[in-house]
């Protein structure tokens, strides 16, 4: 497909969160899944529960997914912290935007999970402009949300999603 992957996911770290952005297209998912298999990393993800219904739900489960019903009030942050704490190895990926639509600010659940489980964050950019997936080294949170989100901003600010108008590179300013 002409895509390149820059860098590797950490091999020496057994537990971390991958934040993949920008998420502006349905193509982001299959490209991410291909990267997962090419790099040989067992990456888990969650998705809206409707994706996991027949006839195709088994495919999403086989790819490492778990359904989430976003209409039910659950403490997803604590549930994910518990999963990290209960496992010796767990790599979890998500889109911090939470949708393919343009958002002015990212959801912060991933940040609170990383803090609560004391795991680093690995940033992965889906750069359609250059047909590259760029994987950054593990980032250990400072604990000051403004400083940490400024760090994320510096990595993602020049990345071009499939639909660039749907990515706000200033997502960090409204947190």
C-alpha positions in Angstrom: 0.0 0.0 0.0 3.1 2.2 0.0 3.0 3.0 3.8 6.1 3.0 5.9 6.4 2.4 9.7 9.0 4.6 11.5 10.4 3.1 14.7 9.1 0.1 16.7 6.8 -0.3 19.6 8.8 -0.8 22.8 9.9 -4.5 23.3 11.3 -4.0 26.8 8.2 -2.5 28.3 5.4 -5.0 28.8 2.6 -2.6 29.7 1.7 0.7 28.0 -1.0 2.7 26.3 -0.8 3.6 22.7 -2.6 6.8 21.6 -3.1 6.9 17.9 -4.0 10.1 16.1 -5.3 11.8 14.2 -8.4 9.6 13.8 -10.3 11.2 10.9 -11.2 8.2 8.7 -12.5 4.6 8.7 -9.2 3.7 7.1 -7.3 4.4 10.3 -8.4 1.2 11.9 -7.3 -1.3 9.1 -4.0 0.6 8.8 -3.5 0.3 12.6 -4.3 -3.4 12.5 -1.8 -4.0 9.7 0.9 -2.2 11.8 0.0 -4.3 14.8 0.6 -7.5 12.8 3.7 -6.3 11.0 5.3 -5.2 14.2 4.2 -8.4 16.0 2.7 -6.7 19.1 -0.4 -8.0 20.9 -2.4 -4.8 21.0 -5.8 -4.7 22.6 -8.5 -2.1 21.9 -12.1 -1.3 22.7 -14.9 -0.2 20.3 -18.5 0.6 20.4 -20.6 -2.5 21.2 -22.5 -2.3 17.9 -19.3 -3.3 16.0 -19.2 -6.6 17.9 -22.6 -7.9 16.9 -23.1 -10.6 14.3 -22.2 -11.2 11.6 -18.8 -9.5 11.9 -18.3 -9.1 15.7 -16.1 -12.2 15.9 -13.6 -10.5 13.6 -13.2 -7.5 15.9 -12.7 -9.9 18.9 -10.1 -11.9 17.0 -8.2 -8.7 16.2 -7.9 -7.9 20.0 -11.1 -5.9 20.5 -13.6 -5.8 23.4 -17.0 -4.2 23.1 -18.0 -1.1 25.2 -21.5 0.2 25.6 -21.0 3.9 25.9 -24.6 4.5 26.9 -24.2 2.6 30.2 -22.5 4.5 33.0 -19.4 2.5 34.0 -16.1 3.6 35.4 -14.1 2.7 32.3 -11.0 4.3 33.7 -11.0 2.2 36.8 -11.8 -1.0 34.8 -8.8 -0.4 32.5 -6.5 0.4 35.5 -7.6 -3.0 37.0 -6.8 -4.8 33.8 -3.3 -3.3 33.7 -2.8 -4.2 37.4 -4.0 -7.8 36.9 -1.8 -8.5 33.9 2.0 -8.9 33.6 1.7 -7.8 29.9 -0.9 -5.5 28.5 -0.7 -3.1 25.6 -3.8 -1.1 24.9 -4.5 1.3 22.0 -7.1 4.0 21.5 -7.8 7.2 19.7 -7.8 10.0 22.2 -10.3 11.9 20.1 -12.9 9.2 20.7 -14.4 9.8 17.2 -13.6 10.5 13.6 -15.3 13.8 13.8 -13.5 17.0 14.6 -13.2 17.7 18.3 -11.7 20.7 20.1 -10.3 18.7 22.9 -9.3 15.1 23.5 -10.9 12.8 26.0 -8.7 12.4 29.0 -9.5 8.9 30.1 -6.3 7.4 28.6 -4.3 9.9 30.7 -6.0 8.9 33.9 -5.6 5.3 33.1 -1.9 5.8 32.5 -1.5 7.7 35.7 -3.6 5.2 37.8 -1.8 2.1 36.4 1.6 3.8 36.3 2.2 2.9 32.7 3.8 5.0 29.9 2.1 6.3 26.8 3.4 5.6 23.3 2.3 8.0 20.6 1.5 6.6 17.1 0.8 9.0 14.3 -1.2 8.1 11.2 0.4 10.5 8.8 -1.6 10.2 5.5 0.3 13.2 4.0 3.5 11.2 4.0 2.0 7.7 4.1 3.8 6.9 7.4 3.0 5.5 10.8 5.3 7.2 13.2 5.9 5.5 16.5 7.4 7.5 19.3 9.3 6.2 22.3 7.5 5.6 25.6 6.6 8.8 27.5 6.3 8.6 31.2 3.8 11.2 32.5 5.1 14.2 34.4 1.8 14.3 36.3 1.1 17.9 35.3 -1.7 17.6 32.7 -0.8 20.8 30.9 2.8 19.8 30.5 1.9 16.3 29.4 -0.6 17.4 26.9 1.8 20.0 25.5 4.2 17.1 24.9 1.4 15.2 23.0 0.7 18.4 21.0 4.3 18.8 19.9 4.3 15.2 18.5 0.9 15.4 16.7 0.7 19.0 15.6 2.1 18.6 12.1 0.5 15.2 11.3 -1.9 15.1 8.4 -4.9 12.7 8.9 -6.9 11.3 5.9 -9.3 14.2 6.4 -7.1 16.9 7.7 -10.0 19.4 8.3 -11.3 17.0 11.0 -8.2 17.2 13.2 -7.7 20.1 15.6 -3.9 20.3 16.3 -4.7 22.6 19.3 -6.7 19.8 21.1 -4.5 20.5 24.2 -5.5 24.1 24.8 -9.0 23.3 26.1 -8.0 20.7 28.6 
